């Protein structure tokens, strides 16, 4: 369909590059659904970007066409995302028009030219007419895909609940659990932690994905300088998408080793049992500015599925540890009472 649209536009309006983008308000992103013409770095067909990382931000806010007659003298700074990349391939003028359906911007259609002043008002008006015709079709396609995605997500979350409750020992099913999570959420590293109130530390119960120094299973980490105090205080999920390592050092210093391992986006979800937070499930992505509103909602649904199983697993481990300690004490007692001479007893314990 988009190729046919480009064929029509090409007969009516000159361009060296045409792009059609679909906006997804749930994720705050847009996807380049179709590209023809000049290649622009970071702007290829299929790429998904945050709305604020392109000129689409201007269009979605104003709900009007954006026309740039000369990139070099535009009011939009050359350092604005997308401007320099366009200029570097020789583009000198451009127009981006919103596609509006049901009073909402659902996408954009953009033309780029190597010539100055390529898009006079009559061309803009024609492009806006084409955009109004294309918008309903694009919106219907998006809604259909969203319904399919949501159905798939519900199915995976239900399966996560079944898997996590299928064994009293979460270790036995953790690999399957992480495989399912990654079908609906980006997770280059995934960790489940338990919070120890007395020591104000959290222990890593399970982890998968990218390794980081001092962040292996069983290790205890101080909550100071981590996301955990914010999670505990706010009783809400915390999303952290730092610009650089200095921001990590300043805000959450315990995340520095993880950041230096290549991870760039951090999402911590509290695990509730009743009204009490017992730990967290932490998602890490090596993509900058990852995790949008819909990701947080999905992660919270996953947390609700696993919180009870994690607590039961912890209680079971504590019971086993207590039983082992009692057995060891009983053995010591039998040895001590078996002889009136304590020297052989001490020799048996080294």
N, C-alpha and C positions, 0 to 999 in steps of 0.2 A: 504493500500500500504506500509506504513512504517513498519508495522509488518512483512510483507513478506521480506522486505529489511533486517531487523534485523535477520530473520531466515537464510538468505543467508550468511550474515556476520558471524554469529555464527558458521557456518560450516567451515569457512575459517580462521577466526582470533579470538583468545581468547579475551574475555572481561568480566568484572564484571558489567559493565554499558555501555549502548550505548545511545547516544542522537542525535537527528536530529533537527536542529534549522533553522528557516526561517528568513531571514533578511528583514527589511522594511526600505529602505533608506529615505522614506518620513517622517518617525517618528524617525529615528535614533535608532531603537530598533530591537531586535530579539525575536522571540517567540519559545519556546520549543515545537515543534510539536509532538515529540514522545520521550518517555523515557522507557527504560527497564533495570531492574537490581537494583543496589544499590540506595537507596534514599539519596539525598544530600540536606541539608537545603537550602531553597531559590532557588532550581533548580528543580522544579517539572513540569510535563507535563502541558502545558497550560500557564505557567508563561511567562510574558513579561518583558524584562529587557533592559536597555540601553546597546548599544554595548560596551561602555567603562566599563561596570560593569562585564565583563567576559573575558576569554581568547580569545573570538572571536575577540576582538580588534586587537590582534597580527596577527591573520589569515587574517582578512579583509584588514589590511594595507600591509602585506607582500605578500598576495595572494599565500602563500605557506603553506604546512602542518607544524604544530607545534608538535614537539615530545619532551616529557619530560621523560627521563629514570628513574629519581629518584627525586621525588618532594623535598626531603630534601636538595639535592645538586643542584637544578636547578638554572639557571641564573635569572629566574623569581622569584621575592621575594615572600615569603610565604604569605605576607599581601596583595598581589595583589588579586583583587576580584575573588572569585571562588577557589583560590588555597587552602586556609585554610579549606574551607568547604569540599573540596575533601579529603584532608588529614585526617580530623576528622573522616571520615567514613572508613579509612583504605586504601584509594587509594594511590598507590606508583608510578605508571607510567601512561602516557596518550598520546594520539595522537588526534589532531583536524585537519581536512582537509577541505579546502574550496570547495564549490560547485559553479562552475563558468559557467554562461550561457550568451551569447552575450557579452563576455569580462567583465562581472560584477559578483562580488561575490553575490550570491543569498541566500546562506545558508551554513551551516557547518554540518559535521557528525563527532561525537566525540566518542572515545572509552576510557574506563577507566579500569585499572586493579589493583588488590591488589599485584601483583607481580612486582618486579623491572625489568627494561630492557625488557619489554614485547613486544615492537614494533620495531623490526629490519627493515632495509630498504625494504626488500621484502614485509613485511606486509603493510608498508606505501604506497608502490607503488600499491599494490592491492586495498587498501582503496581509493586511488586517482582515480583509474579506475572506481570503483563503484560510486564515487562522480560525475565523469564526465557523467555517464549514468543517474544519478538521477537528476542532475541540471536542464535540460530543463523542465522536468515534474514539478519540484517545482516552476520554474519561471512561467510557464503557469498557474499553480494554483494561484499563487500570483497575476498575472495580472488580472485574471478573478475576483478574490475577490475584487481587487481594483476598477474594473469597477462597480461592484455591489455596493461597498461602496460609490463611487463618485455619482452614480445615486441616491442613498438614501439621500446623503447629499444635493444634488441639490433640491430634492423634499422637504426636511425639510426646507431649506432656503426659498424656494418659499412659503411654508405654513406659515413660520414666517412672511413674508411680508404681506400675506393676513390677518393673525390674528392681527398684530399690527396696521393695517390700518382699521380694521373693527369697531373700536370705537374711538370717539374723546377723550375719557378718557382712557389712558394707564392702569390705575388701574383696569379697568374692564377686561382686557385681559392678565394681567401680569402673572397670574398663568399658563395660557395655554402657553404663550410665554416661560416661564422657563421650562415647561415640554418638549417642542419641542427642546430647546437648549440642554438639557441633553441627548437627543437621539443621538447627534453627537459630543458633547464636554463634558469632565469631568468638573463638576461644583458643588462642595460641598457647595459653597456659590457663589451667583451671585448678583451683585449690579449695578444699573444704577445711575450715578451721573451727576449733572449739575455744571458747573464752574461759580462762581461769581467773575467777574474781579475786581470789586471795593474793595471787602473785601479780595480777594485772598483766598477764601475758596471754598470748594465744598460741595454741599448738596446731601444727599442720597435721591434720588427720589423713588427708589424701591429696595428692597432686598429680597432674599429668601435663604434658606439653613441655615447653621451653624451660630448661633448668636455669636457676639463678643461685649464686653463692649464698649459703646460709639459709636456703629456703627449700629444704628437702623434707620429706615426710618424717614426722616425729620431732622435728625441731621446734623449740619454744622461742618466741620472739616477743620482746617488750612491745606493749601496745603504744607506748609513747612514740610519737613521730609516725604513726601509722593511720590508716583510715578508720581503725576500729573504734577509737574514742568518739569520733564524729557519728559513726553508726550507732553506738550505744546511747549517746546523748540525744540524737535526733530521732532514734528508733526508725530511721528511714534508710533507703538505699543511698549510696554516695557514688557519684560519678566524677572521675578526675581525668582530665585530658590536658596534660601539661604542654607548654610550648617548647621547653627545653629542660635540661638537667638542673639548671639553677633554680627553676621553679619547683622541681621535685625536692631539691635540697632544702628549700625554704619552707615548703608546705608540709611534706610528708617524707622525712629523711630516710625512714626505713625502706622506702620504695626505690631508693637509688640503685641498689644492686640489680633490681628487677628491670629498671629503666635501662641500665647499662647493658643488660642482656638482650636489648632490642625491643622490649615491649613499650608501647607508647600510650595506650588507653587502659584505664583501670576502672573496674566496676565492682563494688562491694555490696552484697545483699545480706541483710540480717536473717538469721535463722531463728524463728520464734517457736517456742513450745509454750502454749498458753499465752501468758502476757510477758514471758521472760525470754530475753535474747540469750541463746546458748552458744552462738558462734556466727559464722558467716560463710557464704559461698562467694568466691572471688573469681572474676573473669578478667583476663588480660588479653589484649590484642596488640599485635605489632604494627597496626595501622593507626596513624594519627587521626584524632577526632572521630574515633569509632564510638559505637554505642549511642543510639538515639533513644527517644522516648519509648518507642515500641520495644526496643531491646530490653530496657529496664523492666517493663511490664512482663515480658516473657521470663526474664531472670527471676522476678519475684514469684511467678507461678511455679517455676522449678523449685525455688526455695521452699515453698509451702508443701510441695510433694515430698521433699527429702528430710525436712526438719525432724519429724517424729522418728524416722528410721535412724538418723544420725544419733539422736539422744538414746534410743534403745541400744544401739551398738556401743555407745560410751558406757552405759550402765552395765551391759554384758561384760565389757572389758574390765570394768572396775570390780565386778563380782568375781571374775576369774582371777584377777590380781589378789583380791582379798582371800580367796580360797587358797591360792598358792602360798600366800604369806602365813595363813593359819596352819597349813600343812607343814611348812618349814618350822614354825614355832613349836608345833606338836612334836615334830621329830627331835628338835633340840631338847624338849622336855623329857622325852623318853630316854634320850642318851644320858642326860644329866642324872635322872633318877635310877639309871641302871647300874651306877657305880658310886661307892662312897669316896673313891679317890678321884678328885677333879682333874688331876694332871692328864690322864689319858683323854678326858673329854676335850680339854683345850687343844691337845695335839690333833684330835680329829677335825677341829675347825681351823687348823693352821695357825 
